[in-house]
Amino acid sequence: MTKLTKFIAGFGGIFLLVGCAAKDPRDTGVEYAPQMYHAIPLEPYSQMDYYPYTPDGKHLIAPVAGTVARGKADYVYPFPNTNEGYEEAGKKLKNPLPRTPENIAEGKRLYGLYCIHCHGEKGDGQGTIVQAGKFPPPPSYYGPQLKDLPEGKMFHTITYGKNLMGSHASQLTPEERWKVILYVQELRAAGLAEVEKAAKDQKPVETTQKNTNPKKPS
Ligand code: HEC
């Protein structure tokens, strides 16, 4: 190789390198064989502009309709979060678990973790945050509004939430929801028995909205 060709080759090499370097440090410059860097499958957090099927330039692509989250494949709740779905659930949804002492005890434990601060120890809507004046009292389980509530509607409400009550679907598996419902029904039966007894004794019993905390003035 002559001196001149070495010189030209050397210059040419430097020229090429400088030519590829981009001014913006975030710019990758000219990419040699881009398919080596950009996988053909979709990469959730990468820039998508070079995929022809995302013309809106979205980086995160929503899952395909009907996609089931990992670990939830065994359960898809069939009733939509609408009034019709609520009514349907009330008619069709039945508790698959037997009313055993174990299931009720587990329901009671879960109720103590997730529900008691609003609904109260007896289910009368006098939980601690209600007593503290931080939250309006939920209806009593054995008051006129809920005393005949079917279990399917309970499940629907625990799953989606209702007005001021949030969804508990992420805290409770479907089985745990049914266990907690067994316990809610126990509370309701106990409350109704008390109301009935009081009616016999001609003594009125408060079912809702009463401040029973002796330390807190009403
Ligand atoms: C943040 C307070 C709060 C928590 C926590 C809470 N609830 Fe509620 N709950 C409410 C309120 C308020 C309502 C009344 C909703 C309405 O009808 O507007 C309600 C309503 C209900 C109803 C009646 C549903 C219906 O269809 O009318 C049931 C049953 C119930 N809750 C059970 C539970 C259970 C079980 C838990 C625990 C897993 C729980 N709630 C946790 C506040 C709460």
Residues whose N, C-alpha, C, O or C-beta is under 5 A from the ligand:
A	BS01	HEC	Y114 C115 C118 P138 P139 K153 M154 T157 K162 N163 L164 M165 H168 V180
